[in-house]
Amino acid sequence: MLRGIDTATSGMIALQRRQNALTNNLANVETPGFKQDSSPLRSFPEMLLERIRQTEPSGKTPKIGTLSMGVYNQETLPLFSQGSLVTSNMPYDVAINDQAVPPRLENGEYIKPAAFFAVQTADGSFQFTRNGRFSVNQNGQLTTSSGDLVLGKNGRPISDQELTSGNVLIRNNGDIIVNPDDPARARTVASLGIMVVNDPNQLVKKDNGLYELEGAAPAMLAQTLPAGLQLHHKMIEQSNVDTSQTITEMMTNIRLYEANQKVLQAYDKTLEQLNTIGRV
């Protein structure tokens, strides 16, 4: 009986964590570049039950069957599928489209690479983001919406006082040109630093839509964009969250949670009756 309580409890804990991930996905539907999290449930290894003090003619212990020990939520994994691109007409907005980048064969398995903007956080760490809603601060530095510095392909923060004018053009290859409509004054001030991660599953998700890769360094930034990868100026990549599917999964999750809750209530009532009989 107590084993049944443990099984139902593990199910409720796993479902609660999964509900938290789904809720976070729904809360970030409007966040540019947000990648929804997948929170798969896994079952604990099953136990093999055998009948003790009894043997078959062959001398073997007869097998009763297997017993499941419940489920658990091992980890939360981001899904790096391409989000829809929408026009924003904001001078510093850029969207990544890596849908056409071909998969790579790694250890006998095809894995789809993913591209990211490289940024430098306030503590100086090297991280990545898909949120291309950029702005320029008073020092002429290109920054993310949370204030992190956007890096160029040379690994240094992009900074130029003429960026503050807003008269910029960002080409498909990442080159940033100021005064593009004036041939006499037009010049390339930097090129966006793009990090192509061959196996996105190795990324560690951080706060504010950032990702971190162990061992990554600015020297690893792409000097030329790979085939199939394009940057789109004055556009934003929407989140890849499917609202209707997420709501459906949340409702299903609640029903499963309630089912486990009723199992616990049934066990609780049974134990209460046993205690009553024991007192009598």
Contacts in CASP RR format, 6 or more apart in sequence:
PFRMAT RR
TARGET T0000
AUTHOR 0000-0000-0000
METHOD contacts of the structure
MODEL  1
MLRGIDTATSGMIALQRRQNALTNNLANVETPGFKQDSSPLRSFPEMLLE
RIRQTEPSGKTPKIGTLSMGVYNQETLPLFSQGSLVTSNMPYDVAINDQA
VPPRLENGEYIKPAAFFAVQTADGSFQFTRNGRFSVNQNGQLTTSSGDLV
LGKNGRPISDQELTSGNVLIRNNGDIIVNPDDPARARTVASLGIMVVNDP
NQLVKKDNGLYELEGAAPAMLAQTLPAGLQLHHKMIEQSNVDTSQTITEM
MTNIRLYEANQKVLQAYDKTLEQLNTIGRV
1 267 0 8 1.000
1 270 0 8 1.000
1 271 0 8 1.000
3 67 0 8 1.000
3 69 0 8 1.000
4 263 0 8 1.000
4 267 0 8 1.000
5 264 0 8 1.000
5 267 0 8 1.000
6 69 0 8 1.000
6 70 0 8 1.000
7 68 0 8 1.000
7 69 0 8 1.000
7 70 0 8 1.000
8 260 0 8 1.000
8 261 0 8 1.000
8 263 0 8 1.000
8 264 0 8 1.000
8 267 0 8 1.000
9 260 0 8 1.000
9 264 0 8 1.000
10 44 0 8 1.000
10 69 0 8 1.000
10 70 0 8 1.000
10 71 0 8 1.000
10 72 0 8 1.000
11 41 0 8 1.000
11 70 0 8 1.000
11 71 0 8 1.000
11 72 0 8 1.000
11 260 0 8 1.000
12 257 0 8 1.000
12 260 0 8 1.000
12 261 0 8 1.000
12 264 0 8 1.000
13 72 0 8 1.000
13 73 0 8 1.000
14 41 0 8 1.000
14 71 0 8 1.000
14 72 0 8 1.000
14 73 0 8 1.000
15 41 0 8 1.000
15 253 0 8 1.000
15 256 0 8 1.000
15 257 0 8 1.000
15 260 0 8 1.000
16 257 0 8 1.000
17 39 0 8 1.000
17 73 0 8 1.000
17 76 0 8 1.000
18 39 0 8 1.000
18 41 0 8 1.000
18 73 0 8 1.000
18 253 0 8 1.000
19 250 0 8 1.000
19 253 0 8 1.000
19 254 0 8 1.000
19 257 0 8 1.000
21 37 0 8 1.000
21 38 0 8 1.000
21 39 0 8 1.000
21 76 0 8 1.000
22 39 0 8 1.000
22 246 0 8 1.000
22 249 0 8 1.000
22 250 0 8 1.000
22 253 0 8 1.000
23 250 0 8 1.000
24 37 0 8 1.000
25 36 0 8 1.000
25 37 0 8 1.000
25 241 0 8 1.000
25 246 0 8 1.000
26 241 0 8 1.000
26 243 0 8 1.000
26 246 0 8 1.000
26 247 0 8 1.000
26 250 0 8 1.000
28 34 0 8 1.000
28 36 0 8 1.000
28 239 0 8 1.000
28 241 0 8 1.000
29 239 0 8 1.000
29 241 0 8 1.000
29 243 0 8 1.000
30 239 0 8 1.000
31 131 0 8 1.000
31 209 0 8 1.000
31 239 0 8 1.000
32 130 0 8 1.000
32 131 0 8 1.000
32 132 0 8 1.000
32 133 0 8 1.000
32 236 0 8 1.000
32 237 0 8 1.000
32 238 0 8 1.000
32 239 0 8 1.000
33 83 0 8 1.000
33 129 0 8 1.000
33 130 0 8 1.000
33 131 0 8 1.000
33 132 0 8 1.000
33 209 0 8 1.000
33 236 0 8 1.000
33 237 0 8 1.000
33 238 0 8 1.000
33 239 0 8 1.000
33 240 0 8 1.000
34 130 0 8 1.000
34 131 0 8 1.000
34 209 0 8 1.000
34 239 0 8 1.000
34 240 0 8 1.000
34 241 0 8 1.000
35 78 0 8 1.000
35 79 0 8 1.000
35 80 0 8 1.000
35 81 0 8 1.000
35 130 0 8 1.000
35 239 0 8 1.000
35 240 0 8 1.000
36 78 0 8 1.000
36 79 0 8 1.000
36 239 0 8 1.000
36 240 0 8 1.000
36 241 0 8 1.000
36 242 0 8 1.000
36 246 0 8 1.000
37 76 0 8 1.000
37 77 0 8 1.000
37 78 0 8 1.000
37 79 0 8 1.000
37 205 0 8 1.000
38 76 0 8 1.000
38 77 0 8 1.000
38 78 0 8 1.000
38 79 0 8 1.000
39 73 0 8 1.000
39 76 0 8 1.000
39 77 0 8 1.000
40 73 0 8 1.000
40 74 0 8 1.000
40 77 0 8 1.000
41 71 0 8 1.000
41 72 0 8 1.000
41 73 0 8 1.000
42 71 0 8 1.000
42 72 0 8 1.000
42 73 0 8 1.000
42 74 0 8 1.000
43 68 0 8 1.000
43 69 0 8 1.000
43 70 0 8 1.000
43 71 0 8 1.000
43 72 0 8 1.000
44 68 0 8 1.000
44 69 0 8 1.000
44 70 0 8 1.000
44 71 0 8 1.000
44 72 0 8 1.000
45 69 0 8 1.000
46 66 0 8 1.000
46 67 0 8 1.000
46 68 0 8 1.000
46 69 0 8 1.000
47 66 0 8 1.000
47 67 0 8 1.000
47 69 0 8 1.000
48 63 0 8 1.000
48 65 0 8 1.000
48 66 0 8 1.000
49 63 0 8 1.000
49 64 0 8 1.000
49 65 0 8 1.000
49 66 0 8 1.000
49 67 0 8 1.000
50 61 0 8 1.000
50 62 0 8 1.000
50 63 0 8 1.000
50 64 0 8 1.000
51 61 0 8 1.000
51 62 0 8 1.000
51 63 0 8 1.000
51 64 0 8 1.000
52 61 0 8 1.000
54 61 0 8 1.000
54 62 0 8 1.000
55 61 0 8 1.000
55 62 0 8 1.000
56 62 0 8 1.000
76 205 0 8 1.000
77 201 0 8 1.000
78 200 0 8 1.000
78 203 0 8 1.000
78 205 0 8 1.000
78 211 0 8 1.000
79 240 0 8 1.000
80 112 0 8 1.000
80 114 0 8 1.000
80 200 0 8 1.000
81 240 0 8 1.000
82 97 0 8 1.000
82 98 0 8 1.000
82 99 0 8 1.000
82 237 0 8 1.000
82 240 0 8 1.000
83 237 0 8 1.000
83 238 0 8 1.000
83 239 0 8 1.000
83 240 0 8 1.000
84 237 0 8 1.000
84 238 0 8 1.000
85 95 0 8 1.000
85 97 0 8 1.000
85 232 0 8 1.000
85 235 0 8 1.000
85 236 0 8 1.000
85 237 0 8 1.000
85 238 0 8 1.000
86 235 0 8 1.000
86 236 0 8 1.000
86 238 0 8 1.000
87 234 0 8 1.000
87 235 0 8 1.000
88 133 0 8 1.000
88 234 0 8 1.000
88 235 0 8 1.000
88 236 0 8 1.000
89 234 0 8 1.000
90 133 0 8 1.000
90 234 0 8 1.000
90 236 0 8 1.000
91 166 0 8 1.000
91 167 0 8 1.000
91 168 0 8 1.000
91 234 0 8 1.000
92 133 0 8 1.000
92 134 0 8 1.000
92 135 0 8 1.000
92 136 0 8 1.000
92 142 0 8 1.000
92 163 0 8 1.000
92 166 0 8 1.000
92 168 0 8 1.000
92 170 0 8 1.000
93 132 0 8 1.000
93 133 0 8 1.000
93 134 0 8 1.000
93 233 0 8 1.000
93 234 0 8 1.000
93 235 0 8 1.000
93 236 0 8 1.000
94 117 0 8 1.000
94 132 0 8 1.000
94 134 0 8 1.000
94 170 0 8 1.000
94 174 0 8 1.000
94 192 0 8 1.000
94 231 0 8 1.000
94 232 0 8 1.000
94 233 0 8 1.000
94 235 0 8 1.000
95 132 0 8 1.000
95 231 0 8 1.000
95 232 0 8 1.000
95 235 0 8 1.000
95 236 0 8 1.000
95 237 0 8 1.000
96 115 0 8 1.000
96 116 0 8 1.000
96 117 0 8 1.000
96 130 0 8 1.000
96 132 0 8 1.000
96 194 0 8 1.000
96 229 0 8 1.000
96 230 0 8 1.000
96 231 0 8 1.000
96 237 0 8 1.000
97 229 0 8 1.000
97 230 0 8 1.000
97 231 0 8 1.000
97 232 0 8 1.000
97 237 0 8 1.000
98 113 0 8 1.000
98 114 0 8 1.000
98 115 0 8 1.000
98 196 0 8 1.000
98 228 0 8 1.000
98 229 0 8 1.000
100 227 0 8 1.000
100 228 0 8 1.000
100 229 0 8 1.000
100 230 0 8 1.000
101 112 0 8 1.000
101 113 0 8 1.000
101 115 0 8 1.000
101 196 0 8 1.000
101 226 0 8 1.000
101 227 0 8 1.000
101 228 0 8 1.000
101 229 0 8 1.000
102 227 0 8 1.000
102 228 0 8 1.000
103 110 0 8 1.000
103 111 0 8 1.000
103 112 0 8 1.000
103 113 0 8 1.000
104 110 0 8 1.000
104 111 0 8 1.000
104 112 0 8 1.000
104 113 0 8 1.000
104 198 0 8 1.000
105 111 0 8 1.000
106 198 0 8 1.000
106 199 0 8 1.000
111 198 0 8 1.000
111 199 0 8 1.000
111 200 0 8 1.000
111 201 0 8 1.000
112 200 0 8 1.000
113 196 0 8 1.000
113 197 0 8 1.000
113 198 0 8 1.000
113 199 0 8 1.000
113 200 0 8 1.000
113 226 0 8 1.000
114 196 0 8 1.000
114 197 0 8 1.000
114 200 0 8 1.000
115 194 0 8 1.000
115 195 0 8 1.000
115 196 0 8 1.000
115 197 0 8 1.000
115 222 0 8 1.000
115 225 0 8 1.000
115 229 0 8 1.000
116 128 0 8 1.000
116 129 0 8 1.000
116 130 0 8 1.000
116 194 0 8 1.000
116 195 0 8 1.000
116 197 0 8 1.000
116 211 0 8 1.000
117 128 0 8 1.000
117 129 0 8 1.000
117 130 0 8 1.000
117 131 0 8 1.000
117 132 0 8 1.000
117 144 0 8 1.000
117 150 0 8 1.000
117 151 0 8 1.000
117 192 0 8 1.000
117 193 0 8 1.000
117 194 0 8 1.000
117 195 0 8 1.000
118 126 0 8 1.000
118 127 0 8 1.000
118 128 0 8 1.000
118 150 0 8 1.000
118 151 0 8 1.000
118 152 0 8 1.000
118 155 0 8 1.000
118 193 0 8 1.000
118 194 0 8 1.000
118 195 0 8 1.000
118 218 0 8 1.000
118 221 0 8 1.000
119 127 0 8 1.000
119 128 0 8 1.000
119 129 0 8 1.000
119 144 0 8 1.000
119 148 0 8 1.000
119 149 0 8 1.000
119 150 0 8 1.000
119 151 0 8 1.000
119 210 0 8 1.000
120 126 0 8 1.000
120 127 0 8 1.000
120 148 0 8 1.000
120 149 0 8 1.000
120 151 0 8 1.000
120 157 0 8 1.000
121 127 0 8 1.000
121 148 0 8 1.000
121 210 0 8 1.000
122 147 0 8 1.000
122 148 0 8 1.000
125 212 0 8 1.000
126 151 0 8 1.000
126 212 0 8 1.000
126 216 0 8 1.000
126 217 0 8 1.000
126 218 0 8 1.000
127 148 0 8 1.000
127 206 0 8 1.000
127 210 0 8 1.000
127 211 0 8 1.000
127 212 0 8 1.000
128 195 0 8 1.000
128 197 0 8 1.000
128 203 0 8 1.000
128 210 0 8 1.000
128 211 0 8 1.000
128 212 0 8 1.000
128 213 0 8 1.000
128 216 0 8 1.000
129 144 0 8 1.000
129 148 0 8 1.000
129 208 0 8 1.000
129 209 0 8 1.000
129 210 0 8 1.000
129 211 0 8 1.000
130 209 0 8 1.000
130 237 0 8 1.000
131 144 0 8 1.000
131 145 0 8 1.000
131 209 0 8 1.000
132 144 0 8 1.000
132 236 0 8 1.000
132 237 0 8 1.000
133 144 0 8 1.000
133 145 0 8 1.000
133 236 0 8 1.000
134 142 0 8 1.000
134 143 0 8 1.000
134 144 0 8 1.000
134 145 0 8 1.000
134 150 0 8 1.000
135 142 0 8 1.000
135 143 0 8 1.000
135 145 0 8 1.000
136 142 0 8 1.000
136 143 0 8 1.000
136 163 0 8 1.000
136 164 0 8 1.000
136 166 0 8 1.000
137 143 0 8 1.000
137 147 0 8 1.000
138 164 0 8 1.000
139 159 0 8 1.000
140 159 0 8 1.000
140 160 0 8 1.000
140 161 0 8 1.000
140 163 0 8 1.000
140 164 0 8 1.000
141 149 0 8 1.000
141 150 0 8 1.000
141 157 0 8 1.000
141 158 0 8 1.000
141 159 0 8 1.000
142 149 0 8 1.000
142 150 0 8 1.000
142 157 0 8 1.000
142 158 0 8 1.000
142 159 0 8 1.000
142 163 0 8 1.000
142 176 0 8 1.000
142 190 0 8 1.000
143 149 0 8 1.000
143 150 0 8 1.000
144 150 0 8 1.000
144 208 0 8 1.000
146 208 0 8 1.000
148 208 0 8 1.000
148 210 0 8 1.000
149 157 0 8 1.000
149 158 0 8 1.000
150 157 0 8 1.000
150 158 0 8 1.000
150 192 0 8 1.000
150 193 0 8 1.000
151 157 0 8 1.000
151 158 0 8 1.000
151 193 0 8 1.000
151 218 0 8 1.000
151 221 0 8 1.000
152 158 0 8 1.000
152 190 0 8 1.000
152 191 0 8 1.000
152 192 0 8 1.000
152 193 0 8 1.000
152 221 0 8 1.000
153 190 0 8 1.000
153 191 0 8 1.000
153 192 0 8 1.000
153 193 0 8 1.000
153 194 0 8 1.000
153 221 0 8 1.000
153 222 0 8 1.000
153 223 0 8 1.000
154 190 0 8 1.000
154 191 0 8 1.000
154 218 0 8 1.000
154 221 0 8 1.000
155 193 0 8 1.000
155 218 0 8 1.000
155 219 0 8 1.000
155 221 0 8 1.000
156 218 0 8 1.000
158 176 0 8 1.000
158 189 0 8 1.000
158 190 0 8 1.000
158 192 0 8 1.000
160 178 0 8 1.000
160 189 0 8 1.000
160 190 0 8 1.000
162 178 0 8 1.000
162 179 0 8 1.000
162 189 0 8 1.000
163 176 0 8 1.000
163 178 0 8 1.000
163 189 0 8 1.000
165 178 0 8 1.000
165 179 0 8 1.000
167 178 0 8 1.000
167 179 0 8 1.000
167 180 0 8 1.000
167 181 0 8 1.000
168 176 0 8 1.000
168 177 0 8 1.000
168 178 0 8 1.000
168 180 0 8 1.000
169 176 0 8 1.000
169 177 0 8 1.000
169 180 0 8 1.000
169 233 0 8 1.000
170 176 0 8 1.000
170 177 0 8 1.000
170 192 0 8 1.000
170 231 0 8 1.000
170 233 0 8 1.000
171 177 0 8 1.000
171 231 0 8 1.000
171 233 0 8 1.000
172 230 0 8 1.000
172 231 0 8 1.000
172 232 0 8 1.000
173 191 0 8 1.000
173 224 0 8 1.000
173 225 0 8 1.000
173 231 0 8 1.000
174 191 0 8 1.000
174 192 0 8 1.000
174 193 0 8 1.000
174 194 0 8 1.000
174 225 0 8 1.000
174 231 0 8 1.000
175 188 0 8 1.000
175 190 0 8 1.000
175 191 0 8 1.000
176 188 0 8 1.000
176 189 0 8 1.000
176 190 0 8 1.000
176 191 0 8 1.000
176 192 0 8 1.000
177 186 0 8 1.000
177 187 0 8 1.000
177 188 0 8 1.000
177 189 0 8 1.000
178 185 0 8 1.000
178 186 0 8 1.000
178 187 0 8 1.000
178 189 0 8 1.000
179 185 0 8 1.000
179 186 0 8 1.000
179 187 0 8 1.000
180 186 0 8 1.000
192 231 0 8 1.000
193 221 0 8 1.000
193 222 0 8 1.000
194 221 0 8 1.000
194 222 0 8 1.000
194 225 0 8 1.000
194 229 0 8 1.000
194 231 0 8 1.000
195 213 0 8 1.000
195 216 0 8 1.000
195 220 0 8 1.000
195 221 0 8 1.000
195 222 0 8 1.000
196 222 0 8 1.000
196 226 0 8 1.000
196 229 0 8 1.000
197 203 0 8 1.000
197 213 0 8 1.000
202 213 0 8 1.000
202 214 0 8 1.000
203 211 0 8 1.000
203 212 0 8 1.000
203 213 0 8 1.000
204 211 0 8 1.000
204 212 0 8 1.000
204 213 0 8 1.000
204 214 0 8 1.000
205 211 0 8 1.000
206 212 0 8 1.000
225 231 0 8 1.000
END
